[in-house]
Each structure stands twice: as structure tokens, then as C-alpha cells.
């Protein structure tokens, strides 16, 4: 049975469809793991825990993607 619910992602409503794991969200957004920081409900989630964290309806997720330049 697919999992479908809403979270807030960087201040905007976002539909989670299927994979409710945090790592699934990051991979679905095509973000590079080495350049991303994640906060869920105002708590930073260490990269080592991304695979074990499951999102829940109403979670507030902030993702910062670091971009280098020169």
C-alpha cells in the first residue's frame, strides 16, 4: 500500500508519495549527500541517520544545499 501524506519542505507544502524515508526524499530531490544539511521539526538530522529516519504527516523539513563557487 503506497504512503501518501503532506509535509512542509522549506516552507512549502510537499506531497510524500511512496517512500517515506528521509533518504528517499533526498534522493528524489536529486540532491548530493555531501552538500546537504537537513533539519526536521527544528532538529538537525545527522547524515548517518538519514536512512533510518521516517517522515511523518505534518513534519517540517528544512533542507539546505550548499553550493560552491568562485
Buried (B, 14 or more C-beta within 10 A) or exposed (E): EEBEBEBBBEEEEBEBEEBBBBBBBBEEEEBEEEEBEBEBEEEEBEEEEBEEBEBEEEBEBBBEEEEEEE
